[in-house]
Amino acid sequence: MRTYKSHHEDIDIPDLDILTLLFESEWCAAKEETVIHAEAANPSNSITKSQARETVKRIAHVLRNKFEIGKGNGAGKDVVLSVVSGSPFIPVLFYSIVAAAGVYSGASGAFTVTELARQMQDANAKLLLCSPEYEDLTVTAAKKSNIPLSRILIIDAKTPGDWKLLPVTGDRTRNVLDLQHGPQLEWKRITTQHELEQTTTCLMYSSGTTGLPKGVLISHRNLVACNVCGMHITKSFLAQREREGRPFEFRTIAHLPMAHIGGISWSSLNPFYLGGTAYWVDKYDFESFIEYHRRYKLTTQWTVPPIWLAIAKSAAVTDHFDTLQIACTGAAPMGPELTKEATRKLGTGKIPIIAQLWGATETTGSISGVDWGYNDETCSSGAPFPNLRLRFVDDNDQDVEPGQPGEILVAGPFVCQGYHNRPEANASSFLDDFYRTGDIGIWRDGLIYVVDRKKELIKYKGLQVAPAELEALLTSHPKIVDAAVIGVQDESRATEVPRAFIVVKPGVSVEAAEVVEFVAANLANHKRLRGGVEFLQEIPKSASGKILRKELRQRVLEEEKRRGAKL
């Protein structure tokens, strides 16, 4: 077996639960008075580390004693499901659910009733939390799932210092919280590795490599390793800034939903570790996003390729990102041309090139990245974080030679406990201790290069074509603002061929032939757009920025049906 590790030494991961790590350990840089979370639209609506600790204990007491979370079934069993917009209250609710020995599960506000009800039923949710705008959706799904309406609470987080949880039934003005004087519940301090590995904190939903969304069981140990080992790439950068007498100040926009693992790992945990503020937006919109960067002189941003693409292409972006010092991208590969184009808009063009992170919900978020401050012009996904082992295997699970593409398998403390009530998915998604990521990658010079998703690779006459490579090239075209590529079957050639879906810059025109010729002039013959070019107003994407190729494939199928009906 050929395995690969980080160039960093392994770390002695502390035997601490995630709340003790955040609030009571020396691992985290946040001071008692540090503002951890704030509302971007109203920064007075904020909470410090000290205030958050007391608030968490009071909410945990309510969850335990009024709603019996963590009371009868024991720790890590009772699921509290939330359908929420972003606010500084939301991460505090997450900590509080864990403090009550419950399990946090986030659901997308974009869900249909059927999709939300499916997650409620699969998770066996015991309590539901929702923002006001999702009340109707949550109530309807709860009725479909036979969950009593008395188990639904509406979040009111607009008044600084007076956050509320309001019942759907009965007196709707009755706040079940008393955050000033209410009794407190101390969370259980866990100090044994086995219990840390076995106690679930989050049930996050992911499609994995295939199929309908499945509940991913994430433990205390997973979250602690994610924070301690994942943030190790910041160490040399932070130390250098201290030596120079200009300590780094962490400020970022939290815009990824708490139904996404990035909302947990990037926005809820890192403000403690890095000792700064996450400014929360209720919903992402580009104009507000760039304006908040300018207003709060933000220094750090983790986001997804579509947002970097918008930054790169928008004439509205001028000095908005001049204070940015650390820029990271994740959720999908980003090509070198777009990376360089976007980087020119950041930190007056003087910060290192945007660093790519790589990971999955099943790995508690990112598990590789470039050290902060290092300029990686190769656009790799960096090195694996400490304490992880990787394999690159072929379709027969045999190790490929270094430098050759293979599916990436990962083992270590970041890897989840498995899927909730899915033994068949566990059997197919894990090989011994290794999780099958479904990503095709190459190991070169100690770095990971993610080529594409295994199920998304196009096979043209036996040769592999990576959609991500074509998409990166297409978005480098001056007239193209976004692109997606899928494989379509060409019966005349008895093979798959690439088809591109293009969004053109407003006010300009592009012929399909021009796009085809552009690809032919820049890539190998087998990567040509033999499947044609279609023009769209928008590329369908998930909330986390991943291209919804399933929708594009469905579009092609419907087109073929219409064409067949006319014959």
NORJO-V214892 format. One record per helix or strand of 2 or more residues. SS is the DSSP state (2 for helix, 1 for strand). FROM is the first residue (numbers start at 1). LEN is the number of residues. Records with the same first field share a line. If there is no record, write none. Layout:
BEGIN
SS: FROM-LEN + FROM-LEN
END
This chain:
BEGIN
2: 18-7 + 49-19 + 88-12 + 113-11 + 132-13 + 149-3 + 193-6 + 220-24 + 261-14 + 286-11 + 305-9 + 336-8 + 347-3 + 361-3 + 423-7 + 454-3 + 467-8 + 512-11 + 525-3 + 549-18
1: 35-5 + 46-3 + 79-5 + 103-4 + 127-5 + 152-5 + 164-4 + 200-7 + 214-6 + 251-4 + 277-4 + 300-5 + 326-5 + 355-2 + 358-3 + 365-5 + 383-2 + 388-6 + 406-7 + 418-2 + 430-2 + 434-11 + 447-7 + 458-3 + 463-3 + 480-11 + 495-10 + 533-3
END
